[in-house]
Amino acid sequence: MDTTLQDPLVGQVLDGRYRVDARIAVGGMATVYRAVDTRLDRVLALKVMHPTLAADSTFVERFIREAKSVARLAHPNVVQVFDQGTDGSYVYLAMEYVAGCTLRDVLRERGALQPRAALDILEPVLAALGAAHRAGFVHRDMKPENVLIGDDGRVKVADFGLVRSVDTVTNTTGTVLGTVSYLAPEQIEHGTADPRVDVYACGVVLYEMLTGDRPHGGDSPATVLYKHIHEDVPPPSAAVPGLAYPLDQLVASATARVPDMRPQDAVALLAQAREVRAALGQDQLDAVPPQAFAADHRNISEDRTSVIPRALTVQRPLPVNEDEDGVHRTSLLETPPPLPSRRRAARSRRGPLAVVVAVLLILGVGTGIWYINSGQFTKVPYVLAKNQVQARKQLSEAGLDLGKVKHAYSDTVQRGTVITSDPAPGTRIRDNASVTLTISDGPETVQVPDVPGRPLAEARARLKKAGLEPGMVTREFSDEIPKGSVISTTPGAGTKRHAGSAIALVVSKGSPVDVPDVTGEDLESAKSDLEDAGLTVKVASERINSEYDKGQVAAQTPAGDSQAADGDTVTLTLSKGPEMIEVPDVTGDSVDDAHKALEGAGFKVDEDRGLLGLFGDTVKNQSVKGGQTAPKGSTITIKIR
């Protein structure tokens, strides 16, 4: 059944600007709608907090934190937040609208993905999280539901509602926020979160993309939590035979149960993912997965962001051995320990190869050609993420020369290390050939232009021209800055920022206007008073019962005696008149019983004792007889004798 038609917000205009067209999704904290910004005539997503939560300061704080956090990121793979505001009981975020589907939709429809497709999705996700981690934030709720895939193929990370600052203490006494299937062991045991919990979740997501199923299942969330703490994520090739070994290593690195054994953040994991991609052949990248696992046995609660009790905690994972120099090794491609099955296969191949070589030598036939064809070629070594000195040494050891050295900006590859090589790693190349390297110069930095005092459209254009992105817009009253012009930016003018960073803008609402209180007035008088004050009037479609007569103003938003900007909209709700209810018959009752009966029915009570009733305790009569109706909340006078 289409419940969109029953949603009271569909068809409404929030804050006099955002027309709500359709409901997209409903979560535990908010509902997401497709809407149109009537000022800029653009489609966007409107995330509206459930009104029942708007009175809870904790939820509102988390909601606003999401807006402020995302506004600081401005990354092409992060769903952007344009605006934040309130309209009556509604607290909302205006966000970028991505037409498409979620990764969860893709996995449900297609099951396991080819390794190339899995890496094509993983890499932009890690780029987005890497930007968040380097900006000092942890997402804390990475899962396929929060990965959006646009119709144009763009991949974006959404829902930063649980975001936390890296340097914020996040351990809790009894609960942890998150989604059961993607929680890292330290989140479950201690409630703590740093960038490595996002790395762990991405490892689980990668496993799920490669196999079509999550690594840890169970009959209850408690079982899944237990497995996260006590069991390693299995190699994907155990579920999908034939998957390349470097993919197993990538999943194992990201999902190590001991945090220190994982890459330190998403940027480091991204470098490993690119290293793995370069190591795989075309056939390995395009390997067709078998029929996807059916996920119907999973409990739907495993997909939801939940408040999870940590009373399920048991003993901690065992410590992990270190190398002799005490350094944990995380490289995926340098001296990988071969799987036992591969060792046996290597031994089994040595025998036939030795026999072939011996026969060729004995016969003296073709040995010259065999030697020349194998000896003149080598493969380009894997020098990605190495510095120039390390890369030159590896190339030299492979019999190759370092050719041209180019430089390029990079938001994800550390300054001074290799971004790419030409030819690419693993490419077959003649001995003594040269390899061109591209070295990272780190993120490109630009200066924030001076835009305060300029109209918003001009300020946005200047930011884009400088290589920056206009970020979240908030509005404040100002007696000095004209309405619609910029008051300030964050960061301020002259500050250097990475190219593409978002700059938050504070825009003037002009001088404040005092909103007159028009409740109780008839509609024409109320409209006249508000328009005289420079405000626009909107009448709500629904009417409510109130103490005021039918047709009079029962409520207004914003309320009377508050402040608004010149031209802002005031929504008026008209009265249907008071609700009429039956009056209880209390004649002959005691005064206390009469009070209880009348007040319980919704009336106020007044006593008329007169001279004779000063010491009486019995109701002689009442101003409205029992059985008749009177407005709810009105006063019933009882005469006492």
N, C-alpha and C positions, 0 to 999 in steps of 0.2 A: 504494500500500500504506500502511496506517495504521501508522506507526512508533511511535505513542504507546505501544502496548502493550509495546514493547521498551525503553522508557525506564525505567531503574531508579528514578528519582525519583518517577514517577507512583504514587500510592498511599501514599507515605511522608509523614511529618510532620517538617518541618524545625524545629529548635530547640524541639521540644516544643510548637509553636504553629501552624505553617502547614502545612495538609494540601494536598498537591499533587494536583490532580484531572486536569489535562490539559495537554499541551504546546501552546503557541500558535505559537511561532516559534523558529527557531534562527539565530543570527548567528555571526560569526567570534569573538566574545569571550564571549558568554553565550547562554543559552537562556531563553526567557520562558514561564512556565507560568500557567495559571489556577489559583488556590488559594483556600483559605478560611482566614481568621484564626479559629481555633477559640475564642479568648478573646472576641473582639468579634462573632463570627458574621457576618462580612461577606466578600464575594467581593473578591479583589484579584489583582493580577498580581505574580508572583514572578519577578524577574530573577536568575538564578543563573549566576555565572561558571563557565566550563568548569574542572573540577578541574585539568586540565593546566596552566592559566594561574595558578592560585591560588598557586603557589610563586614566581611572578615578581612581585617587589615593584612593578615599574613598572605592570603591569596592575592589580594590586590598588589601587595609589594612584589610578589613573585611575578605577577603579570607585567607590572611596569618595568621590573628588572629585565625581562625578556626584551622589551622594546629598546631600552637603553643599551643593552649588551650588543644586540644585533646592529644597532645604529652605528656602533664603533667599528664594525667589521668591514663592510663594503667590499665583499668578495664576490666574484661572479658565480660562485657555487654555493652562496648562502642566500636564502630567501630574505629579501630586504624588507625592512619596516619603514613605512613612509610617515606615519602619523600615529599619535596616541591621544585619546581623549575620553570624555564621559558625556553622556546624554541622559539625564535623570538617573535611573538605577542601572543604566548600561555603561560598562567600562569596556573599551574596545581598542584594538590595534588595526590600523589600515596597512595592509601588507601587499607585497608583490603577488600577483595571481599567476600561477603556473598551470597552464592547460596541459593535462596529461594524466599520469597515474603515479602510484607509489611503487617502490620496489616490491613491497608485499604483494601488490596486484600482479606484478610480473611473475613472481615466484609461484603464486597460486595458479596462474594460467599456464606457465611453461615449465615449472619445476626447475631442475638443475640447468645452469647456463654453461655455455662454452667458456673455457678459461679466458679467452680474449674479451668476451662480453663482461665477465665478472671483473676483470681488471679495468675495463673501460668505465665501469661504474665505481669501483673502489677508488681509483686514483683521484677523480674530482671530489669525492667524499673526503678523502684524506687531505686534499688541498684546502677544502673549506675548514675542516677541523684544525689543520695546521695553522691557518690564519687565526682561528679562535685561540689556540694554545699559545701562540706567540704574542697574542694580545692580552693574555693572562686569564683566559676563561676555559672552563671544562664544561662540555655539553651534558654529560651524565645520563643521557637517555637515547643513545644511538641504537637504532633498530630499523628494519626495512620500512616500517610505517613512516619514518621520518626522512626517508630518501625519496625525493620527488624526481620523476623523469618526465620532462616536457615532451610535447608532441614533436618539437624540433630536435630532440635528442639531448638537450641540456640536462645535466644532473645537478640538483640543488639539495642542500641540507636544510631541514625545517625544524620548527618547534624547539626553540632554546628556552622553553619555560622552566627547565630545571637547571639552567646554567648557573655556575658558581665561579667566583674568582679563584684563581690558582692559589693565592696566598690566604684564602679564607679558611678558617677552621670549620670543617664540615662533618666531623664525627658527631654522632648522636648517641643518646643513651639507650634507646630501645627500638628505633625504627630506621629504615633506609628507604629513600625514594628511588624507584627505578622499575625496569621490566625484567621479570624473573630470568628469562632465557639469555639475557645479555649482561647480567651483572658480573663484575669481576669479584674474585674471592675477597679482596680487602674491603669492598663495599658491603658484602654480606657480613663479614666478621666484625668490622670496626666502623662501618658507615663512612669511611674516609674516601676522598676522591681527588685525584690529580690527573693530569693528561693521560696517564697510563690506563685509567679505567675506560677511556674512550678507545684507546688502542686495543684493549681486550675485546670490547664490544665489536669493533670493526673486524677483528679476527674471527669472531663468531659469525658475523654477517658474511664474511668471505667464505667460510666453511659452508654456510647455508646456500650461498649462490652456486658453489661448486658441486654440492651434493643434492640440493633440493630439500634438505631436512636440517633441523638444528642438532647440534652435537649431543646435548643432554636432554633426555626426555624423562618422563615419570608420571605417576598417577596423581601427584600433587605438587604444588609449588615447593613444598619442603624437600621433596625428593630431588628436584632440579637444583635447588640451592645447595644441598649436600654434595651433589656431584660436581658442581662448580668448585667447591672447596677441596674435594678429595680426589677427583679424577681429572687427568689431562684431557684436553680436547683431542680426539683421535685424528690421525692423518686423514685427509679427504680421500686419498687413494684406497683406504681400507673400505670405504663405501662405494667408490667409483673406481674400480681397477683401471689402470692405464693413465691416470692423471700423473703429470710430471712431478718428479721428486722435489724440485724447487718450490712448487705450490704447497706441498706438505710442510716444507721448512718455513715458508712464509706464515702459514697458519700457526705452526708451533711457536714461532717467535712472538707473534702478536698475542697469543693466548697463554703464555707461560703463567703458571699459577703464582710464582714469586714475582712481584712487580719489577724488581731490579733486573730481571732477565728479559724484560720486554724493551722494545724501543722506547726512548724517553718521551716521545710525543708523536703526533701524527705526521710531522715533517720527516722524522727519522724513518717511520714506517713507510711513508711515500717513497723515500729513496730506496728502501729495500724492495718495494713492489716494482719500481721501475727497473731495478737490477734483475729481478726475477723475469720480468717481461723480456728484457734483452737476452736472457739466457735461454729462453724457450724458442724452439723452432716453430715454423708456421704450422706444421702438422700438430704440434703439441698445443699451440694456442687455439687451433680450430677443432680440437677433438670434440666429437659429438657426444654429449652425455647420454647415458641410458635413460629409460623411462623414469620420470621423476617419482620420488617417494610421495605417497599420499599423506597429507598433513592433517587429515580429519581427526586423527587420534589425539591431537594436541588440545589441551584445555585452553579455551579462549583467553583465560585470565593470564596466560603466559605472554600474550601480546600487549597487555595493558600496562601503562605506567601505574605503579601501585605503591602504597605505603606498606612495607614489608617488615614484620617483626624480626629482630636479630636474635631472638631467643633460640633460634635453630643452630646457633654457632657451636661448632665442636672444635677439636684440636686443630692447630694451625698446620699448614703444609710443611713438609720437611725442608731444611735448608738445601741449597743447591751448591754443588762443588764448584770451585773456582780454578782457574789456571794457576800455574806455579807463581806467576807474577801477581796473582790476586785480582786480575781483571776479568769481569764477565765478558764472554764473547757473544756478540749478537749478529755478526756478519752472516748472511745467508748463503753466500756463494764461495767463500774462502774455506778451503779444506773441510767440506761437509762430510760428516760421518756417513758412509754408505749404509743403506739398509742391508740386512743379512741376505735377503733374496738377491739383491744386486751383486753382492760379493760372490755368491754361489754362481750367478750367471757369468760373472767375469772370469771365474776359474774355469768354468765349463767351456768358455770360448778360447782360452789360451791353447788348449790341446790342438784343435783343428787348425788354428792360425799357425802354430809352430810347424805342423805337418806340411801345410801349404808352402811356407817359406823354405823348409828343408827340400821339398821336391823341386822347387824352382831353382834353388842353388845347385842341386845335384845335376839337374838337366841343363843348367846354364842357359835356359831359355827365358827371355822376357825380363830378366832381372834388372837390366839397365833401365828399361822403360818404367818398371815398377818403382825403382829408386828415384828416378827423375821426377815422376809425377807426384810422389809423396813428399819428396824432400824440398821442392821449390815453393810449397805453400804452407801457410800457418793460419791460425785464427787470431783475430783481434782480441786481446785480453779485456777483461771487465775492469774498466778504470773509472766507472761512474762513481761520484762522491769522493774520489781521491783528489789530493792536491796535485799541483803540476809536477812537483819533484817525484812523488810516488808514481804518478802516471807515466812519466818519462822512463823511470826505472823498469816498470812492468813492460812497457813497449820494447825497451832495449833487450830485456831478458827473452822476449818473444822473437827477437831478430828484426824488429821494426824500428823505424825512425819517427821522431816527433816532427810533424810537419808544421802547418800554420797553427797558431794559437789565437782563437777568437774570444771575444768577451761579450757577455749578455747579462741583462738584469734578470734576477729570479727571486720570486717571493718564497720559494720552498727549498732551494738548494743553497747550502751554506756558502758564503763568500769565499772565493779562492779555490773551490773544488769543481770537479768536472761535471758539467750538465749533460753533454752529449759528446760522442766521438763519431768521426766520419772517415772510414766506414764504421758501422755500428758494432758493438761488442758481439763476438761470436761469428762475425763475417769471415769467410775464407778469403785470404789475401796472400799475394806473393811475398816471399822473404825480402827483406830490405826495403819494402814499400814504406811510405810515410802515412801517418794517421793525423788528421786534423782534430784538435780538441777545442771545445767551447767551454770557457771557464766562467763561473758565476761571479758577478760583481755585487751580489746581494740584491736586496730590494731597491728599486729606483725610488729616490726621495725627491719631493718637490715642496715648494713653499706655499703655505696657505695664503691666498690673496686677501687684501683688505676689502671686505664687502659690507660692513655695517653702514647703515644709512641708505643702502641701495635697495630698490624693489626686489622682491623675492625672485622673480623670473631672471632678472639681470644677474643677481648674485649666483644663482644656479649655473647660468651660462659661464660666468667667470671661473667658477670652481671647475667645471668640466674642461674649460680651455687650459687650466693649470694642470690638468691630469688627475683631478680629484673627483669624488662623487658626492653630490648633495645627499646628506643623510636625513635623519628624522627631523621634522619641523615641529617645534612647540611654539605656542603663542602666549605672549604676556602683554599686560597693559603698559603703555608708555605715554607720558605727556610730551616727550621730546621727539620721538621717532614717529613719522607718519604711519598710519595704518597700512599694513602690507609690506613694509620695508623691514630690513634686517636690523635687529638690535645688537646681536652678538653671534659669534661662532665658537664652537668647541671642537678642536683647539683654536686658539686665537690667531689673528693675522700674524704672519711672519714665522710661525712654527713650521718645522719641517716634518713631513709625514711621507709614508710610502705612497707611491703613485697608486691611484685607485682607491685610497682610503676614503671612508665616509666622513664628511664634516657636518656635524649637527648644527642646525640653525634655529635661533630664537627670533621670531617674527613679531612685530608690533601689532597689537589689536587696537591701537589708538588709545585715546583717553577713555577711562572707564565711564560707563553710563549707569546711573542708579535705576534699578528695575522697580517700578511702582508695584505695590500690592493691589491687585484688582480682584481678589477672591470676594465673592458676594455681589459683584457688580453684574449688570446685564451685559450681554456680549458687545453691543455697540459702544457702550461707555468704556468697557475694558479696552477694546481695540483703539478707541480714540486716545485714551490715556497712554497706552504703550507706543503708539505711532508718534504722538507728540514728543515722547522721550527719545525718538530716533530708533525705535526697535521695530522688527517685523513680527507679524502675528500669524500663528498657525493654529487651527482648531483641530483637536484630536477627533478621530472618527467615532470613538466610543464615549458614552456618557456614564456617569457613576451616581449612585445615591449619595446624598450629603445632607447636611443641615440646611443648605441653601435651597431656595425655591427652584422649580424646574426652569431651565434656560439660563440661570445665573452661573457665574464662573465658580466651579467647585475646587479647582486646583490649577496651578500654573508651574511651568518649568522653563527657566530657572525661577526659584521662589521670589516672592516680593522682598524688597529691601536688600537684595543681593546686587552684584555688579555684573555688567555684561559690556560687550563692545558695541559701538555704534553700528546699527544694521543687523545685529544678531537676532535670531528667531526666538520668540517666546511662545511656547505651546500651551494653549488653554484647553482645559477639560471642563465641559459643561455638566451641570447637575441634572439628574433625572428627578430631583426632588427628594425629600426624605423617604426612607423606607418605612412603610406603615405596618405596625405589628399590633397584635391583640393585647389589650390591657387586662392583667389578672384581676379578679374580684377579691379585694382584701377587706371589704366591709365586715366588721365583727372580729377581725383578726387582731392579735396583739401588735404593738408598734414594731417590735423586732421582726416578727413574721412578715409584716407588710413590707418592710424595707427589703428583706431578703427576696420576696416574691417579685416585687416591682423592679428592683435593681438587677435581679437575675434575668428578667425579661428584656433588659436593655434600657430602662428608664432611670431618670433621676427622681429623687423624692424630696418633697418639701412638707414640713409639718405645720398645721394650723391648730394650735391648742386653745387659743382664746383664754378667757379668765377661768372658765370652768374646766378646762382640760389641762391645767398646769400639772396636775398630779395624776392624770389619767393614763391608761395604758391600752385602751381599746379604740379601734378605728370606727368612727361614727359613719362617715361617708368619704367619697373620693371624687376629685375634680372631673375625672373621666370614668364613667361607669365600667364595671367589669364586663368583658365581652365586646366592648367597642374597640376601635383601632385608634392609634395615635402615632405620631412620628417617632421612630426609634431615636433615643437620646433626649427626647423632650421631658419636661418635668411634670410629674403627677403629684398634686397636693392632696394630702390625707388630713381629714379633720378628726381630732382626737378628743375623747370625752373621759 
